[in-house]
Amino acid sequence: MKPRPQNCQKGQILIGIIITLGIFSILSQAVITLVFSAYDTISYTRARTNAQHIANYEIETIRNMPFDKVGTIGGIPQGILPQIKTIIENGLTYTIKTSVVYIDDPFDGLAPNDILPNDYKRARIDVSWGGIAASKGNTVTLITDLSPKGIETETGGGTISILVFDSNSNPVPQTNVQIYAPTLSPAVDLNLMTGSDGKVILPGAPACTECYQITITKDGFSTEKTYSTAEIANPSKPHLTIIENELTEISFSIDRLSNLTIYTVDTRESEFAPLANQTIHLRGEKIIGTTEEDIPVYKYEQDVVSDSTGKIQIQNFEWDNYHVTLPNDSIRVFAGSNPHLPIKLEPNTQKEVFISLADPSTPFSLLTIFEDSAANPIASVSAMLKLNDQIEASGSAGISDDPDFGQIYFPDLENKNYILEATASGFTYYSNTISVSNHKIEKIILINE
């Protein structure tokens, strides 16, 4: 049966309406997006223009102040200006950050050779705002230099020089430097940013003994600070001491944070099955001081426990070499790790480590770790332990994907002297006597042929 002409016409009209609505919807969405974009641009421009007026007003106010009054509350130099304040203009909240520092101009030399390093003051105004068209880091910034009416004069204090660099000794700019000295009167509570050279230099700092607490922070980076003797008996970086007319220098090393994931697994005989609820002790190599007994105090040292899947995840972790040990009451011992211990965690990396743990039936075992002269693990090493020319145990080292890569674990041994013989393709034959006591770990370097 052929369709009626009226039905065909109605169908064509319906299709036309649907296409028209689709085109109208697409065009409407584009127009609406354009309108909102234009509105955001206009709102942002108005807000920024207003911020520029505010910054100009603040900077002109500072320029018309007496030179001795130009400074911030809790800053260096001290003054009557608040470091942070907020105002509301046209329905938007504006945050005004003010910083004032002394400048040691290189024209007449720099501290400590320049006995009067407080050459002039530099004031900085940063204005940011919130709302729909927020500044989002695009602040309005104005800077002005101010000199005393007379000649350069002695204002007292010393000069603080702070350098922040990364793990490759490159300067780290735009790092927040908090300087806090609550025992001074008036107290100092100051936040500054390092320049492109990673430095903050502050002439005119009031003299005191171990009173300046310095904390270095930056988003996504590790943190460094000075310590008091109440925190650490002998800190490597004690709170800063400032001597009159002297330059005091201090440096800090920070870098991007990393993520570390550790998996605790069983031995090769159990096909490296996950081990839940295993406690391991992690300790870095960075030392922040010593105790009264001259025992090192490490920046990071604590126990971590694997979850129900045998996983330990540590996010935002500082770069370092981390040593792994087991608690004294642990029933398990090391049967391998990939990569080999200690854990070398580089900045800004994602690292996975597999640790094999055995449950020995005797108090004596041996973990042999085979590496070449460049400390690279050697796969597929064949080794045996002998007593009186009799083979007591044998095994083969794991390959690169195994938790026992380049390692062989010998369980259930005795407290005796064994002859260890090892062979690997491309390396010379190895034979040596190994005294097995408790659960011993022996690193063996094989020589290339």
Number of C-alpha atoms within 10 A of each C-alpha: 3 4 7 8 9 8 10 11 11 11 12 11 12 12 12 12 12 12 12 12 12 12 12 12 12 12 12 12 12 12 12 12 12 12 12 12 12 12 13 15 13 13 16 18 13 14 24 21 13 18 24 19 13 20 24 17 12 18 19 12 10 20 16 10 11 11 16 12 13 23 25 23 22 24 26 22 24 21 16 13 19 15 19 15 12 13 12 10 12 8 9 16 16 22 18 23 18 23 24 26 26 23 19 22 14 11 8 13 13 16 22 14 12 17 14 21 31 27 22 18 20 16 20 18 23 21 27 23 25 13 13 10 18 19 18 9 9 12 18 21 17 16 15 14 14 20 14 13 8 6 8 13 12 13 17 17 20 26 27 23 15 19 20 27 19 17 14 9 10 13 20 21 18 17 23 17 23 18 21 20 22 14 11 14 9 13 15 25 18 18 17 17 17 20 16 11 14 20 21 19 19 21 28 26 24 25 19 17 10 16 20 28 20 23 17 24 17 17 10 13 21 20 17 19 17 19 23 17 13 8 11 17 17 21 20 14 18 22 20 22 17 23 18 14 24 19 20 18 14 13 13 19 19 24 22 20 22 21 19 20 14 19 23 28 26 23 22 19 8 10 10 18 15 22 20 18 16 21 17 19 15 18 20 21 16 16 13 20 22 16 14 10 8 10 10 16 19 15 15 16 15 10 13 16 17 19 17 12 14 20 21 23 15 13 12 14 22 24 25 19 17 19 15 16 16 17 13 7 6 11 12 17 21 22 29 31 24 24 22 22 15 17 22 15 21 19 20 17 14 14 15 16 19 23 26 26 24 20 15 17 11 12 14 18 25 25 20 22 24 25 20 14 11 7 12 13 25 22 21 20 24 17 20 20 24 16 13 9 9 10 13 14 16 16 16 20 24 22 17 15 11 20 27 30 24 26 33 25 23 21 19 14 21 16 13 12 15 21 20 20 16 22 17 20 13 10 15 13 14 15 14 12 12 15 15 18 16 14 22 16 18 14 11 17 17 22 14 12 8
